[in-house]
Amino acid sequence: MRTILVVRSALILAWLAIMALTVRAISTQGLSAGSVFITDFSHPWRAQINGDFGLHLLLIMAWIAYRERGVRRLLALPVVLGSVYTLPYLFAATFKVKPDA
């Protein structure tokens, strides 16, 4: 039971951190993330990070679509929001599993 509380706490802290970064990015740069994401592929390391992130999101979307049934498969679509969505999804999923003693 203690392990799951640590996981849940880490998910909450990670979500709060990513939300703070998101609010800062939007307040300073606006909602131009799409163009920044695409143009960053011209830089090798940014291309690696963005490519890794993009493939990560696609695989998480596939996993959620596989695990959920019926209309709940639509829960895979907001994954494009990244950690803003996936961290709360994982937090909710921790209540569906049987925690170890």
TILOFI-385629 format. One record per atom (N, C-alpha, C, O): x, y, z; residue number from 1; residue in one letter. Coordinates in pm, whole numbers, plus 50000, padded with zeros to 5 digits. Last residue first. Example, Ala and Ser with C-alpha at 12.3 -4.5 7.8 and 13.67 -1.06 7.14 Angstrom:
BEGIN
c1 = 51285 c2 = 49775 c3 = 50708 num = 2 residu = S
c1 = 51367 c2 = 49894 c3 = 50714 num = 2 residu = S
c1 = 51290 c2 = 50003 c3 = 50787 num = 2 residu = S
c1 = 51341 c2 = 50114 c3 = 50804 num = 2 residu = S
c1 = 51319 c2 = 49431 c3 = 50780 num = 1 residu = A
c1 = 51230 c2 = 49550 c3 = 50780 num = 1 residu = A
c1 = 51320 c2 = 49670 c3 = 50780 num = 1 residu = A
c1 = 51424 c2 = 49668 c3 = 50846 num = 1 residu = A
This chain:
BEGIN
c1 = 50108 c2 = 49479 c3 = 49911 num = 101 residu = A
c1 = 50099 c2 = 49501 c3 = 50056 num = 101 residu = A
c1 = 50219 c2 = 49568 c3 = 50114 num = 101 residu = A
c1 = 50224 c2 = 49592 c3 = 50235 num = 101 residu = A
c1 = 50030 c2 = 49642 c3 = 49604 num = 100 residu = D
c1 = 50101 c2 = 49541 c3 = 49681 num = 100 residu = D
c1 = 50101 c2 = 49579 c3 = 49830 num = 100 residu = D
c1 = 50095 c2 = 49696 c3 = 49866 num = 100 residu = D
c1 = 49698 c2 = 49729 c3 = 49492 num = 99 residu = P
c1 = 49834 c2 = 49764 c3 = 49538 num = 99 residu = P
c1 = 49898 c2 = 49649 c3 = 49614 num = 99 residu = P
c1 = 49830 c2 = 49569 c3 = 49679 num = 99 residu = P
c1 = 49527 c2 = 49649 c3 = 49215 num = 98 residu = K
c1 = 49541 c2 = 49604 c3 = 49352 num = 98 residu = K
c1 = 49683 c2 = 49637 c3 = 49397 num = 98 residu = K
c1 = 49778 c2 = 49578 c3 = 49346 num = 98 residu = K
c1 = 49406 c2 = 49926 c3 = 49019 num = 97 residu = V
c1 = 49494 c2 = 49811 c3 = 49041 num = 97 residu = V
c1 = 49494 c2 = 49773 c3 = 49189 num = 97 residu = V
c1 = 49465 c2 = 49855 c3 = 49276 num = 97 residu = V
c1 = 49258 c2 = 50153 c3 = 49007 num = 96 residu = K
c1 = 49199 c2 = 50033 c3 = 48947 num = 96 residu = K
c1 = 49283 c2 = 49909 c3 = 48974 num = 96 residu = K
c1 = 49235 c2 = 49797 c3 = 48954 num = 96 residu = K
c1 = 49401 c2 = 50362 c3 = 49097 num = 95 residu = F
c1 = 49291 c2 = 50320 c3 = 49181 num = 95 residu = F
c1 = 49223 c2 = 50195 c3 = 49128 num = 95 residu = F
c1 = 49140 c2 = 50135 c3 = 49197 num = 95 residu = F
c1 = 49578 c2 = 50416 c3 = 48898 num = 94 residu = T
c1 = 49632 c2 = 50355 c3 = 49020 num = 94 residu = T
c1 = 49521 c2 = 50309 c3 = 49115 num = 94 residu = T
c1 = 49545 c2 = 50226 c3 = 49203 num = 94 residu = T
c1 = 49432 c2 = 50551 c3 = 48707 num = 93 residu = A
c1 = 49454 c2 = 50407 c3 = 48686 num = 93 residu = A
c1 = 49508 c2 = 50340 c3 = 48812 num = 93 residu = A
c1 = 49488 c2 = 50220 c3 = 48831 num = 93 residu = A
c1 = 49453 c2 = 50813 c3 = 48797 num = 92 residu = A
c1 = 49323 c2 = 50745 c3 = 48807 num = 92 residu = A
c1 = 49340 c2 = 50594 c3 = 48793 num = 92 residu = A
c1 = 49270 c2 = 50518 c3 = 48859 num = 92 residu = A
c1 = 49726 c2 = 50848 c3 = 48729 num = 91 residu = F
c1 = 49681 c2 = 50863 c3 = 48867 num = 91 residu = F
c1 = 49549 c2 = 50791 c3 = 48888 num = 91 residu = F
c1 = 49533 c2 = 50715 c3 = 48984 num = 91 residu = F
c1 = 49713 c2 = 50824 c3 = 48450 num = 90 residu = L
c1 = 49786 c2 = 50724 c3 = 48528 num = 90 residu = L
c1 = 49745 c2 = 50728 c3 = 48676 num = 90 residu = L
c1 = 49732 c2 = 50624 c3 = 48740 num = 90 residu = L
c1 = 49564 c2 = 51058 c3 = 48398 num = 89 residu = Y
c1 = 49513 c2 = 50927 c3 = 48355 num = 89 residu = Y
c1 = 49581 c2 = 50816 c3 = 48436 num = 89 residu = Y
c1 = 49514 c2 = 50725 c3 = 48484 num = 89 residu = Y
c1 = 49735 c2 = 51260 c3 = 48497 num = 88 residu = P
c1 = 49607 c2 = 51233 c3 = 48565 num = 88 residu = P
c1 = 49546 c2 = 51098 c3 = 48525 num = 88 residu = P
c1 = 49483 c2 = 51032 c3 = 48607 num = 88 residu = P
c1 = 49946 c2 = 51210 c3 = 48299 num = 87 residu = L
c1 = 49969 c2 = 51195 c3 = 48444 num = 87 residu = L
c1 = 49839 c2 = 51178 c3 = 48521 num = 87 residu = L
c1 = 49831 c2 = 51089 c3 = 48606 num = 87 residu = L
c1 = 49828 c2 = 51264 c3 = 48046 num = 86 residu = T
c1 = 49866 c2 = 51128 c3 = 48083 num = 86 residu = T
c1 = 49893 c2 = 51110 c3 = 48232 num = 86 residu = T
c1 = 49865 c2 = 51003 c3 = 48286 num = 86 residu = T
c1 = 49776 c2 = 51546 c3 = 48034 num = 85 residu = Y
c1 = 49667 c2 = 51448 c3 = 48034 num = 85 residu = Y
c1 = 49711 c2 = 51312 c3 = 48089 num = 85 residu = Y
c1 = 49640 c2 = 51252 c3 = 48170 num = 85 residu = Y
c1 = 50020 c2 = 51664 c3 = 48064 num = 84 residu = V
c1 = 49904 c2 = 51736 c3 = 48118 num = 84 residu = V
c1 = 49785 c2 = 51640 c3 = 48128 num = 84 residu = V
c1 = 49704 c2 = 51651 c3 = 48220 num = 84 residu = V
c1 = 50194 c2 = 51510 c3 = 47915 num = 83 residu = S
c1 = 50182 c2 = 51483 c3 = 48059 num = 83 residu = S
c1 = 50064 c2 = 51554 c3 = 48123 num = 83 residu = S
c1 = 50014 c2 = 51510 c3 = 48227 num = 83 residu = S
c1 = 50013 c2 = 51540 c3 = 47607 num = 82 residu = G
c1 = 50130 c2 = 51500 c3 = 47683 num = 82 residu = G
c1 = 50099 c2 = 51474 c3 = 47829 num = 82 residu = G
c1 = 49993 c2 = 51423 c3 = 47863 num = 82 residu = G
c1 = 49809 c2 = 51588 c3 = 47441 num = 81 residu = L
c1 = 49838 c2 = 51695 c3 = 47537 num = 81 residu = L
c1 = 49959 c2 = 51660 c3 = 47624 num = 81 residu = L
c1 = 50002 c2 = 51741 c3 = 47706 num = 81 residu = L
c1 = 49764 c2 = 51356 c3 = 47311 num = 80 residu = V
c1 = 49846 c2 = 51455 c3 = 47240 num = 80 residu = V
c1 = 49878 c2 = 51575 c3 = 47329 num = 80 residu = V
c1 = 49966 c2 = 51655 c3 = 47296 num = 80 residu = V
c1 = 49579 c2 = 51223 c3 = 47460 num = 79 residu = V
c1 = 49720 c2 = 51197 c3 = 47490 num = 79 residu = V
c1 = 49810 c2 = 51298 c3 = 47419 num = 79 residu = V
c1 = 49922 c2 = 51322 c3 = 47465 num = 79 residu = V
c1 = 49312 c2 = 51246 c3 = 47387 num = 78 residu = P
c1 = 49376 c2 = 51362 c3 = 47450 num = 78 residu = P
c1 = 49524 c2 = 51341 c3 = 47487 num = 78 residu = P
c1 = 49587 c2 = 51432 c3 = 47540 num = 78 residu = P
c1 = 49263 c2 = 50976 c3 = 47277 num = 77 residu = L
c1 = 49282 c2 = 51095 c3 = 47193 num = 77 residu = L
c1 = 49349 c2 = 51213 c3 = 47263 num = 77 residu = L
c1 = 49435 c2 = 51276 c3 = 47203 num = 77 residu = L
c1 = 49208 c2 = 50778 c3 = 47462 num = 76 residu = A
c1 = 49340 c2 = 50780 c3 = 47401 num = 76 residu = A
c1 = 49366 c2 = 50911 c3 = 47326 num = 76 residu = A
c1 = 49482 c2 = 50951 c3 = 47313 num = 76 residu = A
c1 = 48945 c2 = 50787 c3 = 47526 num = 75 residu = L
c1 = 49037 c2 = 50844 c3 = 47624 num = 75 residu = L
c1 = 49180 c2 = 50850 c3 = 47569 num = 75 residu = L
c1 = 49264 c2 = 50921 c3 = 47624 num = 75 residu = L
c1 = 48808 c2 = 50637 c3 = 47348 num = 74 residu = L
c1 = 48831 c2 = 50777 c3 = 47311 num = 74 residu = L
c1 = 48923 c2 = 50848 c3 = 47410 num = 74 residu = L
c1 = 48973 c2 = 50957 c3 = 47382 num = 74 residu = L
c1 = 48759 c2 = 50407 c3 = 47481 num = 73 residu = R
c1 = 48878 c2 = 50410 c3 = 47394 num = 73 residu = R
c1 = 48909 c2 = 50551 c3 = 47348 num = 73 residu = R
c1 = 49023 c2 = 50581 c3 = 47311 num = 73 residu = R
c1 = 48513 c2 = 50432 c3 = 47596 num = 72 residu = R
c1 = 48628 c2 = 50474 c3 = 47677 num = 72 residu = R
c1 = 48758 c2 = 50472 c3 = 47596 num = 72 residu = R
c1 = 48858 c2 = 50529 c3 = 47640 num = 72 residu = R
c1 = 48336 c2 = 50309 c3 = 47430 num = 71 residu = V
c1 = 48355 c2 = 50452 c3 = 47410 num = 71 residu = V
c1 = 48474 c2 = 50505 c3 = 47491 num = 71 residu = V
c1 = 48529 c2 = 50610 c3 = 47459 num = 71 residu = V
c1 = 48500 c2 = 49994 c3 = 47454 num = 70 residu = G
c1 = 48388 c2 = 50075 c3 = 47409 num = 70 residu = G
c1 = 48425 c2 = 50220 c3 = 47388 num = 70 residu = G
c1 = 48532 c2 = 50252 c3 = 47336 num = 70 residu = G
c1 = 48776 c2 = 49985 c3 = 47684 num = 69 residu = R
c1 = 48673 c2 = 49919 c3 = 47605 num = 69 residu = R
c1 = 48564 c2 = 50019 c3 = 47566 num = 69 residu = R
c1 = 48540 c2 = 50116 c3 = 47637 num = 69 residu = R
c1 = 49132 c2 = 50015 c3 = 47712 num = 68 residu = E
c1 = 48996 c2 = 50060 c3 = 47739 num = 68 residu = E
c1 = 48899 c2 = 49989 c3 = 47645 num = 68 residu = E
c1 = 48938 c2 = 49938 c3 = 47540 num = 68 residu = E
c1 = 49370 c2 = 49902 c3 = 47607 num = 67 residu = R
c1 = 49324 c2 = 49869 c3 = 47741 num = 67 residu = R
c1 = 49178 c2 = 49905 c3 = 47768 num = 67 residu = R
c1 = 49108 c2 = 49833 c3 = 47840 num = 67 residu = R
c1 = 49401 c2 = 50013 c3 = 47347 num = 66 residu = Y
c1 = 49398 c2 = 49868 c3 = 47366 num = 66 residu = Y
c1 = 49335 c2 = 49831 c3 = 47500 num = 66 residu = Y
c1 = 49254 c2 = 49739 c3 = 47507 num = 66 residu = Y
c1 = 49409 c2 = 50286 c3 = 47400 num = 65 residu = A
c1 = 49305 c2 = 50234 c3 = 47311 num = 65 residu = A
c1 = 49290 c2 = 50082 c3 = 47326 num = 65 residu = A
c1 = 49179 c2 = 50029 c3 = 47318 num = 65 residu = A
c1 = 49641 c2 = 50288 c3 = 47558 num = 64 residu = I
c1 = 49512 c2 = 50325 c3 = 47617 num = 64 residu = I
c1 = 49397 c2 = 50273 c3 = 47531 num = 64 residu = I
c1 = 49299 c2 = 50221 c3 = 47584 num = 64 residu = I
c1 = 49833 c2 = 50209 c3 = 47363 num = 63 residu = W
c1 = 49811 c2 = 50129 c3 = 47484 num = 63 residu = W
c1 = 49676 c2 = 50161 c3 = 47547 num = 63 residu = W
c1 = 49604 c2 = 50069 c3 = 47586 num = 63 residu = W
c1 = 49814 c2 = 50415 c3 = 47174 num = 62 residu = A
c1 = 49783 c2 = 50278 c3 = 47134 num = 62 residu = A
c1 = 49753 c2 = 50191 c3 = 47256 num = 62 residu = A
c1 = 49661 c2 = 50109 c3 = 47254 num = 62 residu = A
c1 = 49900 c2 = 50629 c3 = 47332 num = 61 residu = M
c1 = 49766 c2 = 50631 c3 = 47273 num = 61 residu = M
c1 = 49723 c2 = 50489 c3 = 47235 num = 61 residu = M
c1 = 49610 c2 = 50449 c3 = 47261 num = 61 residu = M
c1 = 50160 c2 = 50545 c3 = 47382 num = 60 residu = I
c1 = 50067 c2 = 50557 c3 = 47494 num = 60 residu = I
c1 = 49923 c2 = 50559 c3 = 47443 num = 60 residu = I
c1 = 49834 c2 = 50497 c3 = 47502 num = 60 residu = I
c1 = 50260 c2 = 50561 c3 = 47120 num = 59 residu = L
c1 = 50255 c2 = 50432 c3 = 47188 num = 59 residu = L
c1 = 50162 c2 = 50435 c3 = 47308 num = 59 residu = L
c1 = 50091 c2 = 50338 c3 = 47334 num = 59 residu = L
c1 = 50238 c2 = 50838 c3 = 47071 num = 58 residu = L
c1 = 50167 c2 = 50742 c3 = 46986 num = 58 residu = L
c1 = 50154 c2 = 50605 c3 = 47054 num = 58 residu = L
c1 = 50049 c2 = 50542 c3 = 47047 num = 58 residu = L
c1 = 50412 c2 = 50939 c3 = 47271 num = 57 residu = L
c1 = 50269 c2 = 50970 c3 = 47274 num = 57 residu = L
c1 = 50188 c2 = 50872 c3 = 47191 num = 57 residu = L
c1 = 50082 c2 = 50827 c3 = 47233 num = 57 residu = L
c1 = 50656 c2 = 50833 c3 = 47178 num = 56 residu = H
c1 = 50607 c2 = 50800 c3 = 47311 num = 56 residu = H
c1 = 50456 c2 = 50824 c3 = 47320 num = 56 residu = H
c1 = 50382 c2 = 50740 c3 = 47371 num = 56 residu = H
c1 = 50682 c2 = 50969 c3 = 46937 num = 55 residu = L
c1 = 50662 c2 = 50823 c3 = 46936 num = 55 residu = L
c1 = 50609 c2 = 50774 c3 = 47070 num = 55 residu = L
c1 = 50526 c2 = 50684 c3 = 47074 num = 55 residu = L
c1 = 50715 c2 = 51233 c3 = 47042 num = 54 residu = G
c1 = 50605 c2 = 51199 c3 = 46950 num = 54 residu = G
c1 = 50577 c2 = 51050 c3 = 46946 num = 54 residu = G
c1 = 50461 c2 = 51009 c3 = 46952 num = 54 residu = G
c1 = 50951 c2 = 51204 c3 = 47196 num = 53 residu = F
c1 = 50825 c2 = 51245 c3 = 47259 num = 53 residu = F
c1 = 50706 c2 = 51206 c3 = 47171 num = 53 residu = F
c1 = 50606 c2 = 51153 c3 = 47221 num = 53 residu = F
c1 = 51135 c2 = 51138 c3 = 46995 num = 52 residu = D
c1 = 51113 c2 = 51048 c3 = 47107 num = 52 residu = D
c1 = 50978 c2 = 51077 c3 = 47173 num = 52 residu = D
c1 = 50901 c2 = 50986 c3 = 47201 num = 52 residu = D
c1 = 51118 c2 = 51374 c3 = 46843 num = 51 residu = G
c1 = 51084 c2 = 51244 c3 = 46784 num = 51 residu = G
c1 = 51053 c2 = 51141 c3 = 46891 num = 51 residu = G
c1 = 50956 c2 = 51067 c3 = 46880 num = 51 residu = G
c1 = 51208 c2 = 51562 c3 = 47029 num = 50 residu = N
c1 = 51071 c2 = 51572 c3 = 46977 num = 50 residu = N
c1 = 51026 c2 = 51441 c3 = 46912 num = 50 residu = N
c1 = 50910 c2 = 51401 c3 = 46925 num = 50 residu = N
c1 = 51472 c2 = 51466 c3 = 47068 num = 49 residu = I
c1 = 51379 c2 = 51480 c3 = 47181 num = 49 residu = I
c1 = 51235 c2 = 51484 c3 = 47132 num = 49 residu = I
c1 = 51149 c2 = 51416 c3 = 47188 num = 49 residu = I
c1 = 51574 c2 = 51474 c3 = 46804 num = 48 residu = Q
c1 = 51575 c2 = 51349 c3 = 46881 num = 48 residu = Q
c1 = 51472 c2 = 51356 c3 = 46994 num = 48 residu = Q
c1 = 51395 c2 = 51262 c3 = 47013 num = 48 residu = Q
c1 = 51541 c2 = 51743 c3 = 46744 num = 47 residu = A
c1 = 51472 c2 = 51643 c3 = 46663 num = 47 residu = A
c1 = 51465 c2 = 51510 c3 = 46737 num = 47 residu = A
c1 = 51362 c2 = 51442 c3 = 46735 num = 47 residu = A
c1 = 51718 c2 = 51849 c3 = 46924 num = 46 residu = R
c1 = 51574 c2 = 51879 c3 = 46942 num = 46 residu = R
c1 = 51490 c2 = 51781 c3 = 46860 num = 46 residu = R
c1 = 51382 c2 = 51741 c3 = 46901 num = 46 residu = R
c1 = 51953 c2 = 51749 c3 = 46814 num = 45 residu = W
c1 = 51911 c2 = 51707 c3 = 46946 num = 45 residu = W
c1 = 51764 c2 = 51737 c3 = 46972 num = 45 residu = W
c1 = 51694 c2 = 51657 c3 = 47036 num = 45 residu = W
c1 = 51952 c2 = 51867 c3 = 46541 num = 44 residu = P
c1 = 51960 c2 = 51722 c3 = 46569 num = 44 residu = P
c1 = 51912 c2 = 51680 c3 = 46708 num = 44 residu = P
c1 = 51836 c2 = 51584 c3 = 46718 num = 44 residu = P
c1 = 51717 c2 = 52094 c3 = 46418 num = 43 residu = H
c1 = 51829 c2 = 52079 c3 = 46511 num = 43 residu = H
c1 = 51837 c2 = 51933 c3 = 46555 num = 43 residu = H
c1 = 51736 c2 = 51878 c3 = 46601 num = 43 residu = H
c1 = 51487 c2 = 52070 c3 = 46274 num = 42 residu = S
c1 = 51608 c2 = 52104 c3 = 46200 num = 42 residu = S
c1 = 51733 c2 = 52094 c3 = 46287 num = 42 residu = S
c1 = 51844 c2 = 52087 c3 = 46234 num = 42 residu = S
c1 = 51278 c2 = 52034 c3 = 46445 num = 41 residu = F
c1 = 51334 c2 = 51914 c3 = 46383 num = 41 residu = F
c1 = 51458 c2 = 51944 c3 = 46299 num = 41 residu = F
c1 = 51527 c2 = 51851 c3 = 46256 num = 41 residu = F
c1 = 51172 c2 = 52277 c3 = 46518 num = 40 residu = D
c1 = 51282 c2 = 52225 c3 = 46599 num = 40 residu = D
c1 = 51345 c2 = 52099 c3 = 46539 num = 40 residu = D
c1 = 51454 c2 = 52060 c3 = 46580 num = 40 residu = D
c1 = 50948 c2 = 52312 c3 = 46359 num = 39 residu = T
c1 = 51073 c2 = 52376 c3 = 46318 num = 39 residu = T
c1 = 51193 c2 = 52327 c3 = 46398 num = 39 residu = T
c1 = 51306 c2 = 52335 c3 = 46350 num = 39 residu = T
c1 = 50756 c2 = 52163 c3 = 46512 num = 38 residu = I
c1 = 50794 c2 = 52123 c3 = 46376 num = 38 residu = I
c1 = 50928 c2 = 52184 c3 = 46336 num = 38 residu = I
c1 = 51014 c2 = 52113 c3 = 46283 num = 38 residu = I
c1 = 50745 c2 = 52305 c3 = 46758 num = 37 residu = F
c1 = 50771 c2 = 52161 c3 = 46756 num = 37 residu = F
c1 = 50821 c2 = 52117 c3 = 46618 num = 37 residu = F
c1 = 50919 c2 = 52042 c3 = 46609 num = 37 residu = F
c1 = 50671 c2 = 52560 c3 = 46672 num = 36 residu = V
c1 = 50800 c2 = 52540 c3 = 46738 num = 36 residu = V
c1 = 50840 c2 = 52393 c3 = 46732 num = 36 residu = V
c1 = 50955 c2 = 52360 c3 = 46703 num = 36 residu = V
c1 = 50414 c2 = 52511 c3 = 46576 num = 35 residu = S
c1 = 50518 c2 = 52555 c3 = 46483 num = 35 residu = S
c1 = 50657 c2 = 52538 c3 = 46542 num = 35 residu = S
c1 = 50751 c2 = 52505 c3 = 46470 num = 35 residu = S
c1 = 50289 c2 = 52427 c3 = 46819 num = 34 residu = G
c1 = 50291 c2 = 52344 c3 = 46699 num = 34 residu = G
c1 = 50401 c2 = 52383 c3 = 46603 num = 34 residu = G
c1 = 50474 c2 = 52297 c3 = 46554 num = 34 residu = G
c1 = 50301 c2 = 52641 c3 = 47001 num = 33 residu = A
c1 = 50382 c2 = 52521 c3 = 47022 num = 33 residu = A
c1 = 50393 c2 = 52435 c3 = 46896 num = 33 residu = A
c1 = 50498 c2 = 52376 c3 = 46871 num = 33 residu = A
c1 = 50181 c2 = 52889 c3 = 47030 num = 32 residu = S
c1 = 50249 c2 = 52859 c3 = 46904 num = 32 residu = S
c1 = 50334 c2 = 52732 c3 = 46912 num = 32 residu = S
c1 = 50430 c2 = 52718 c3 = 46837 num = 32 residu = S
c1 = 50026 c2 = 53025 c3 = 47223 num = 31 residu = L
c1 = 49993 c2 = 52887 c3 = 47185 num = 31 residu = L
c1 = 50058 c2 = 52846 c3 = 47052 num = 31 residu = L
c1 = 49997 c2 = 52776 c3 = 46972 num = 31 residu = L
c1 = 50267 c2 = 53218 c3 = 47412 num = 30 residu = G
c1 = 50138 c2 = 53197 c3 = 47348 num = 30 residu = G
c1 = 50118 c2 = 53050 c3 = 47312 num = 30 residu = G
c1 = 50186 c2 = 52963 c3 = 47366 num = 30 residu = G
c1 = 50496 c2 = 53268 c3 = 47555 num = 29 residu = Q
c1 = 50509 c2 = 53238 c3 = 47412 num = 29 residu = Q
c1 = 50375 c2 = 53226 c3 = 47339 num = 29 residu = Q
c1 = 50372 c2 = 53223 c3 = 47216 num = 29 residu = Q
c1 = 50426 c2 = 53328 c3 = 47821 num = 28 residu = T
c1 = 50537 c2 = 53400 c3 = 47758 num = 28 residu = T
c1 = 50541 c2 = 53383 c3 = 47606 num = 28 residu = T
c1 = 50585 c2 = 53474 c3 = 47535 num = 28 residu = T
c1 = 50204 c2 = 53172 c3 = 47883 num = 27 residu = S
c1 = 50201 c2 = 53314 c3 = 47917 num = 27 residu = S
c1 = 50314 c2 = 53393 c3 = 47849 num = 27 residu = S
c1 = 50298 c2 = 53512 c3 = 47823 num = 27 residu = S
c1 = 50284 c2 = 52919 c3 = 47795 num = 26 residu = I
c1 = 50171 c2 = 52985 c3 = 47731 num = 26 residu = I
c1 = 50172 c2 = 53134 c3 = 47759 num = 26 residu = I
c1 = 50144 c2 = 53215 c3 = 47670 num = 26 residu = I
c1 = 50499 c2 = 52872 c3 = 47974 num = 25 residu = A
c1 = 50520 c2 = 52871 c3 = 47829 num = 25 residu = A
c1 = 50408 c2 = 52945 c3 = 47756 num = 25 residu = A
c1 = 50434 c2 = 53024 c3 = 47665 num = 25 residu = A
c1 = 50369 c2 = 52885 c3 = 48225 num = 24 residu = R
c1 = 50478 c2 = 52978 c3 = 48192 num = 24 residu = R
c1 = 50498 c2 = 52987 c3 = 48041 num = 24 residu = R
c1 = 50512 c2 = 53096 c3 = 47986 num = 24 residu = R
c1 = 50192 c2 = 52669 c3 = 48198 num = 23 residu = V
c1 = 50139 c2 = 52805 c3 = 48220 num = 23 residu = V
c1 = 50244 c2 = 52909 c3 = 48185 num = 23 residu = V
c1 = 50213 c2 = 53010 c3 = 48121 num = 23 residu = V
c1 = 50383 c2 = 52463 c3 = 48174 num = 22 residu = T
c1 = 50287 c2 = 52490 c3 = 48067 num = 22 residu = T
c1 = 50231 c2 = 52631 c3 = 48079 num = 22 residu = T
c1 = 50223 c2 = 52703 c3 = 47979 num = 22 residu = T
c1 = 50515 c2 = 52464 c3 = 48420 num = 21 residu = L
c1 = 50590 c2 = 52489 c3 = 48298 num = 21 residu = L
c1 = 50498 c2 = 52526 c3 = 48181 num = 21 residu = L
c1 = 50533 c2 = 52612 c3 = 48100 num = 21 residu = L
c1 = 50294 c2 = 52400 c3 = 48581 num = 20 residu = A
c1 = 50364 c2 = 52527 c3 = 48602 num = 20 residu = A
c1 = 50445 c2 = 52563 c3 = 48478 num = 20 residu = A
c1 = 50446 c2 = 52678 c3 = 48436 num = 20 residu = A
c1 = 50238 c2 = 52145 c3 = 48481 num = 19 residu = M
c1 = 50138 c2 = 52251 c3 = 48466 num = 19 residu = M
c1 = 50202 c2 = 52388 c3 = 48486 num = 19 residu = M
c1 = 50168 c2 = 52483 c3 = 48415 num = 19 residu = M
c1 = 50464 c2 = 52007 c3 = 48559 num = 18 residu = I
c1 = 50440 c2 = 52025 c3 = 48415 num = 18 residu = I
c1 = 50335 c2 = 52133 c3 = 48391 num = 18 residu = I
c1 = 50342 c2 = 52204 c3 = 48291 num = 18 residu = I
c1 = 50429 c2 = 52019 c3 = 48841 num = 17 residu = A
c1 = 50547 c2 = 52076 c3 = 48777 num = 17 residu = A
c1 = 50523 c2 = 52102 c3 = 48629 num = 17 residu = A
c1 = 50557 c2 = 52209 c3 = 48579 num = 17 residu = A
c1 = 50188 c2 = 51879 c3 = 48875 num = 16 residu = L
c1 = 50197 c2 = 52019 c3 = 48917 num = 16 residu = L
c1 = 50316 c2 = 52089 c3 = 48852 num = 16 residu = L
c1 = 50307 c2 = 52205 c3 = 48812 num = 16 residu = L
c1 = 50271 c2 = 51628 c3 = 48779 num = 15 residu = W
c1 = 50165 c2 = 51701 c3 = 48709 num = 15 residu = W
c1 = 50169 c2 = 51849 c3 = 48746 num = 15 residu = W
c1 = 50154 c2 = 51935 c3 = 48660 num = 15 residu = W
c1 = 50462 c2 = 51557 c3 = 48971 num = 14 residu = A
c1 = 50503 c2 = 51572 c3 = 48831 num = 14 residu = A
c1 = 50399 c2 = 51653 c3 = 48753 num = 14 residu = A
c1 = 50434 c2 = 51738 c3 = 48671 num = 14 residu = A
c1 = 50296 c2 = 51541 c3 = 49197 num = 13 residu = L
c1 = 50405 c2 = 51639 c3 = 49193 num = 13 residu = L
c1 = 50451 c2 = 51664 c3 = 49049 num = 13 residu = L
c1 = 50477 c2 = 51778 c3 = 49010 num = 13 residu = L
c1 = 50129 c2 = 51327 c3 = 49118 num = 12 residu = I
c1 = 50072 c2 = 51458 c3 = 49150 num = 12 residu = I
c1 = 50179 c2 = 51566 c3 = 49140 num = 12 residu = I
c1 = 50156 c2 = 51671 c3 = 49080 num = 12 residu = I
c1 = 50316 c2 = 51120 c3 = 49086 num = 11 residu = L
c1 = 50233 c2 = 51162 c3 = 48973 num = 11 residu = L
c1 = 50174 c2 = 51301 c3 = 48997 num = 11 residu = L
c1 = 50171 c2 = 51384 c3 = 48905 num = 11 residu = L
c1 = 50415 c2 = 51100 c3 = 49348 num = 10 residu = A
c1 = 50505 c2 = 51139 c3 = 49239 num = 10 residu = A
c1 = 50427 c2 = 51186 c3 = 49117 num = 10 residu = A
c1 = 50466 c2 = 51283 c3 = 49052 num = 10 residu = A
c1 = 50182 c2 = 51011 c3 = 49478 num = 9 residu = S
c1 = 50243 c2 = 51140 c3 = 49515 num = 9 residu = S
c1 = 50335 c2 = 51190 c3 = 49405 num = 9 residu = S
c1 = 50334 c2 = 51309 c3 = 49373 num = 9 residu = S
c1 = 50150 c2 = 50761 c3 = 49353 num = 8 residu = R
c1 = 50047 c2 = 50864 c3 = 49340 num = 8 residu = R
c1 = 50102 c2 = 51003 c3 = 49373 num = 8 residu = R
c1 = 50072 c2 = 51100 c3 = 49304 num = 8 residu = R
c1 = 50386 c2 = 50635 c3 = 49444 num = 7 residu = V
c1 = 50360 c2 = 50653 c3 = 49300 num = 7 residu = V
c1 = 50258 c2 = 50764 c3 = 49278 num = 7 residu = V
c1 = 50278 c2 = 50851 c3 = 49194 num = 7 residu = V
c1 = 50340 c2 = 50637 c3 = 49718 num = 6 residu = V
c1 = 50457 c2 = 50705 c3 = 49664 num = 6 residu = V
c1 = 50437 c2 = 50733 c3 = 49516 num = 6 residu = V
c1 = 50468 c2 = 50842 c3 = 49468 num = 6 residu = V
c1 = 50114 c2 = 50477 c3 = 49726 num = 5 residu = L
c1 = 50104 c2 = 50615 c3 = 49773 num = 5 residu = L
c1 = 50222 c2 = 50698 c3 = 49723 num = 5 residu = L
c1 = 50207 c2 = 50815 c3 = 49690 num = 5 residu = L
c1 = 50217 c2 = 50236 c3 = 49640 num = 4 residu = I
c1 = 50119 c2 = 50303 c3 = 49554 num = 4 residu = I
c1 = 50101 c2 = 50449 c3 = 49598 num = 4 residu = I
c1 = 50075 c2 = 50535 c3 = 49514 num = 4 residu = I
c1 = 50382 c2 = 50170 c3 = 49859 num = 3 residu = T
c1 = 50440 c2 = 50195 c3 = 49727 num = 3 residu = T
c1 = 50344 c2 = 50273 c3 = 49638 num = 3 residu = T
c1 = 50385 c2 = 50365 c3 = 49568 num = 3 residu = T
c1 = 50200 c2 = 50118 c3 = 50066 num = 2 residu = R
c1 = 50289 c2 = 50234 c3 = 50076 num = 2 residu = R
c1 = 50347 c2 = 50272 c3 = 49940 num = 2 residu = R
c1 = 50360 c2 = 50390 c3 = 49908 num = 2 residu = R
c1 = 50083 c2 = 49880 c3 = 50000 num = 1 residu = M
c1 = 50000 c2 = 50000 c3 = 50000 num = 1 residu = M
c1 = 50087 c2 = 50126 c3 = 50000 num = 1 residu = M
c1 = 50051 c2 = 50227 c3 = 49941 num = 1 residu = M
